[in-house]
Structure formats: C-alpha cells, structure tokens
C-alpha cells in the first residue's frame, strides 16, 4: 500500500507542473480570444504586448475605428457629433486587475468589481486637482482647477457625486474648469450591464481657447466604455470635436485632445 501511495505521489510531482502550465496557457488563450472578439486579432495582440493603442485620426479618416464590439458599442456611434471634418482621437487600454490591486496604497485586497467601476466613473469631483504633463511645454500642470456634479442642467450649484446604486440610465451634469479650455458644462449619460459600463460626455457650452471659440456647444462628444474581461478591464476612450480643421495648429490640438482623454483613464485607474 505504501509503495502504491508513493507511486501516486511521484506521478503528482511529475505531472502537476505540466498540468498547471497547460491550464495557464489555456487561460491566456481564452483571454486573447475574448479580446479578439472585442477588438480584433491585430489589436488584441498589440494590447497584450503594449497595453495601449492610440489613434489620431486625419481629416480623410474621420470614423471611429477602435470602438470594441461590446454591448454598448452602438451607443458610441449613435452619440456622434457628425461633421464633414473635425478632430478625433481614440484610445484603447488593457488594465490588469492584479496591477490595480498592487498599486492600491490603501488595501492589498482592493475591490475591482464592475460595481466599484460604476461608482468610480461617477465620482466626478475626484478629477479636481489632477495633474498632467503638457504635450506642448513638457511641464506638469493642474489640468482641472474645479470639477463637480451640478444640481441640474441649468443649475450649476455643486452637489455630492451620485454614486449610489446602479448607473444604468443615469444622466448627470458636470462643471469643469479646465486649465486651457476654461469653464465648461457637460451632460454625462451612463449605461451599465453586469460586465460593462458606458458613459458619454456632450458639451453644453462653447469650448474656448482664450478668446477663440474652439468648439460650439453640443459639438464635442467623448465616449468611455469599460468591459470586464475576466482578469482585465478593456477601456475604450474616444472623442471628437466637430469643427473645421486648422492645419497649422492641428498637431497641437490633437495632443491637447489626447492629454484630456488620457486624463480620464488616469482618473479611472487611480481610484482603486
């Protein structure tokens, strides 16, 4: 009996690493297939390798190209601010949930559930005071001097962030004092499922750069889609400004545009 037991132990010692390795490879393949379904094979491979994809669109390629094939993808297309030409930037990020926990200074067991994500993306006031690196000067600045949830569309009184319960169907109004773009007001609409969050921003006031009216009211839209992919979150952030391009400053506008979309991503991951 002892000899038989010893044989079983030996077989376990020999085969266990192989089984575990095969299971790990299976899980990795499964993760890749999930991403392939959402973003296609080429983008899935690039995300796994680099963690981020950024697309600066040109005037002749003015269509969304990185929107994942997820439940709320159609909302992003429905909420477009169409124009013959304009500015458009799209970003895809692949976020490892384990890394979110490791980077959490408060807890080694941080909750990374979709319900927590839902609360995070409604915590508008948490954007106030966040910093960024200016794409023009290379220096660090405060991006948003003031950020809060408004009492209503026509009432810019600050109210607590609406983080209770499920976000599905929620509409809120946001006040934002941007370092470069000044004071702006937005409408934000939310949709939530068991494994996905979608939010879309629409400017209710003109967006100005100094004395220049850069974008008219309701001509800027940004979309954020967050999809739970088992051990990761796929994060899509894209935005467009429907206005005629100005060739000699287009590069600077694209960089400033991207800096603000990337700030949304930083706001998301830093709250875990």
Buried (B, 14 or more C-beta within 10 A) or exposed (E): EEEEEEEEEEEEEEEEEEEEEEEEEEEEEEBBEBBBBBBBEEBBBBBBEEBBBBBBBEBEEBEBEBBBEBBBBEBBEEBBBEBEEBBBBBBBBBBBBEBBBEEBEEEEEBEBEBBBBBBBBBBBBBBBEBEBEBBEEEEEEEBBEBBBBBEEEEEBEBBEBBBEEEBEEBEBBBBBBBEBBBBBBBBBBBBBBEBBBBBBBBBBBBBBBEEEEBBBBBBBBBBBBBBBBEEBBBBBBBBBBBBEBEEEEBEEBBBBBBBBBBBBBBBBBEBB
